[in-house]
């Protein structure tokens, strides 16, 4: 696999995962109560625990996005 193919791969991974992260943050920012009520139907947990779980998953997803998609894309841009 050549560097150009890897660049394209990581570029599209970064675009897709960055968009998902942005949409997730946007939805949580605009309608947090609606998201909680929807999730409460399937998983009845207290709001405090829900907030901790939600922001923990958001933080983990952001770190994984940065380290597994965005940083490799930047590195390939630099060396390519």
Residue pairs with C-beta under 8 A, 6 or more apart in sequence:
3 76
3 79
3 80
4 80
6 72
6 76
7 73
7 76
7 77
7 80
10 69
10 72
10 73
10 76
11 73
13 68
13 69
13 73
14 65
14 69
14 70
14 73
17 65
17 69
18 65
18 69
18 70
20 61
21 61
21 62
21 65
24 58
24 61
25 58
27 35
28 35
28 54
28 58
35 54
36 47
36 50
39 50
40 50
45 53
